[in-house]
Amino acid sequence: MDADTVAAVKAFQTDRGLYSYGVLDYSTMNELDKAALAYITSVGEKNDLQLEKAMELLK
């Protein structure tokens, strides 16, 4: 991982209340999975730019 990725992992760990050391351990990967699932299941509810553009074009 490059320095930007390590910084992003550290920020994610801090946001999730995990020990922030930039390593993708089991706890971090588990939280990433939860965050990805939450994002996937809520895409239609908020900020779906492709859907918004499609709706705009269909009007």
trRosetta pair geometry for C-beta under 8 A, 3 or more apart (Angstrom, degrees):
i j d omega theta_ij theta_ji phi_ij phi_ji
1 5 3.9 -121 -170 91 104 131
1 6 5.4 130 117 -54 121 79
1 9 7.3 10 172 -14 163 136
1 22 7.8 -165 92 169 143 100
1 24 8.0 134 -43 -18 146 114
2 5 5.3 97 53 10 65 102
2 6 7.3 -127 103 -4 34 91
3 6 5.7 -54 -146 37 34 112
3 7 6.3 36 154 -20 66 106
4 7 5.7 -54 -149 36 31 112
4 8 6.4 31 152 -20 65 105
5 8 5.6 -52 -147 36 33 112
5 9 6.4 34 153 -19 66 103
6 9 5.7 -52 -148 35 32 111
6 10 6.4 34 152 -20 64 105
6 22 4.0 29 -167 -162 87 131
7 10 5.7 -52 -148 36 31 113
7 11 6.4 32 153 -19 64 105
7 22 7.4 -6 -62 -108 25 118
8 11 5.7 -53 -147 36 32 111
8 12 6.3 34 153 -19 65 105
9 12 5.6 -53 -147 37 31 113
9 13 6.3 34 153 -20 65 106
9 22 4.9 101 83 -141 115 54
9 23 7.4 156 139 15 144 12
9 24 6.3 -92 -135 -67 141 78
9 28 6.7 34 -166 -172 100 146
10 13 5.7 -54 -148 36 30 112
10 14 6.4 32 153 -19 64 105
10 20 4.7 74 -160 -176 76 99
10 21 7.0 170 -106 30 91 2
10 22 4.6 -23 -58 -71 95 83
11 14 5.7 -53 -149 35 32 113
11 15 6.3 33 153 -19 65 106
11 20 7.9 65 -61 -140 18 124
12 15 5.7 -55 -148 37 31 112
12 16 6.2 13 159 -5 66 113
12 28 7.1 90 105 -154 115 100
12 31 7.3 153 154 110 105 123
12 32 7.1 32 163 -83 149 88
12 35 7.8 -93 -155 -14 116 167
13 16 6.1 -68 -144 48 27 100
13 18 4.1 -90 -159 76 82 107
13 19 6.6 -44 172 83 128 34
13 20 4.2 157 97 -102 118 68
13 21 7.3 -67 99 20 171 49
13 22 7.5 -115 5 -62 140 34
13 28 5.8 -40 -89 -106 98 111
13 31 8.0 122 -106 64 54 152
14 17 7.8 41 -179 -66 28 24
14 18 7.6 -80 -52 55 22 69
14 20 4.6 19 -61 -80 82 141
16 28 7.8 139 64 -121 146 63
16 31 4.7 59 -162 -168 163 153
16 35 7.9 -91 -81 -54 127 124
18 27 5.6 160 -129 124 127 122
18 28 6.0 151 137 -82 168 78
18 31 6.6 -123 -39 -10 137 157
23 28 7.2 165 97 9 55 150
24 28 5.3 -127 -141 90 48 129
24 29 5.7 70 176 -60 91 93
24 32 7.9 -13 -141 -12 101 147
25 28 5.2 93 51 13 66 103
25 29 7.1 -133 99 -4 31 92
26 29 5.9 -60 -144 40 29 108
26 30 6.1 32 156 -23 66 108
27 30 5.7 -54 -148 34 29 114
27 31 6.5 25 154 -15 63 106
28 31 5.8 -56 -149 39 32 109
28 32 6.3 35 151 -21 66 105
29 32 5.4 -50 -146 35 34 115
29 33 6.4 40 152 -22 64 101
30 33 5.7 -51 -153 32 31 113
30 34 6.6 30 149 -17 63 104
31 34 5.5 -51 -148 36 36 113
31 35 6.2 36 153 -19 67 105
32 35 5.7 -54 -145 38 31 111
32 36 6.2 32 155 -20 65 106
33 36 5.8 -55 -146 37 28 110
33 37 6.3 27 156 -17 64 108
34 37 5.9 -57 -148 38 29 110
34 38 6.3 29 154 -18 64 108
35 38 5.7 -54 -146 37 30 112
35 39 6.3 31 154 -20 64 106
36 39 5.7 -55 -149 36 31 111
36 40 6.2 30 155 -20 66 107
37 40 5.7 -53 -144 36 30 111
37 41 6.2 17 162 -9 65 111
38 41 6.3 -63 -143 43 26 101
38 42 6.1 2 164 -1 64 119
39 42 6.3 -75 -142 48 23 96
39 43 6.6 51 158 -61 63 86
40 43 6.2 -25 -155 -20 29 114
42 45 4.7 -58 -167 39 72 120
42 46 6.2 -6 153 29 100 97
43 46 7.7 -107 -152 58 22 56
43 47 7.7 -85 -148 81 56 73
43 48 5.1 86 162 -88 81 106
44 48 5.9 7 -106 -37 34 150
44 51 6.9 96 -125 -48 64 168
48 51 3.8 27 114 23 119 119
48 52 6.2 151 88 -19 66 85
49 52 5.6 -53 -143 38 32 113
49 53 6.3 32 158 -18 66 106
50 53 5.9 -55 -147 37 30 109
50 54 6.3 31 154 -20 64 107
51 54 5.6 -54 -147 37 31 113
51 55 6.3 32 155 -19 65 106
52 55 5.8 -55 -149 36 29 111
52 56 6.4 32 152 -21 64 106
53 56 5.5 -52 -148 35 33 114
53 57 6.3 29 155 -17 66 106
54 57 5.9 -57 -148 38 30 108
54 58 6.3 26 155 -18 64 110
55 58 5.8 -59 -146 37 29 110
55 59 6.9 41 154 -35 62 99
56 59 6.1 -49 -159 14 32 114
